[in-house]
Amino acid sequence: MDVRRLAAIDMYGSRGTTRRRRIILAEFLVGVIAMVAWGSWLLASSNDLGGRAFGLWLVGAGLNYAPLSAYAIMLTRPGALDAELAGVDTDRELRRYTVLQLWVFVPLALVVLAVRDALARRGGRTTAP
């Protein structure tokens, strides 16, 4: 899975409206800030194992929104989203990534995938989307 493509497809949706792009960017930014803040608070204030485990999960899942936010910010430049999705069957990709976006609930999964993709790009290799 390509995290940058996930952000692009999510921002584009079915029609690619400017409003949707702004809403998705806000969702990503609020997701990382709110989930990490709430999870950190739970980790610091909970006395039981369940509360701490939930706090840890919130922090890990919230951090998945960090690479999505970074890519969304990059894709807000004029023409960047259109260039990213040039030649892509957005309807097909939207169906595919609708299921794949559930990986956001696996703590740090998207962070690991984004780092892997960045290292692959830096090394001159490309990964299949």
Secondary structure as GFF3:
##gff-version 3
##sequence-region A 1 129
A	DSSP	alpha_helix	3	12	.	.	.	ID=ss1
A	DSSP	alpha_helix	18	45	.	.	.	ID=ss2
A	DSSP	alpha_helix	49	63	.	.	.	ID=ss3
A	DSSP	alpha_helix	65	75	.	.	.	ID=ss4
A	DSSP	alpha_helix	80	84	.	.	.	ID=ss5
A	DSSP	alpha_helix	90	100	.	.	.	ID=ss6
A	DSSP	three_ten_helix	101	105	.	.	.	ID=ss7
A	DSSP	alpha_helix	109	122	.	.	.	ID=ss8
###
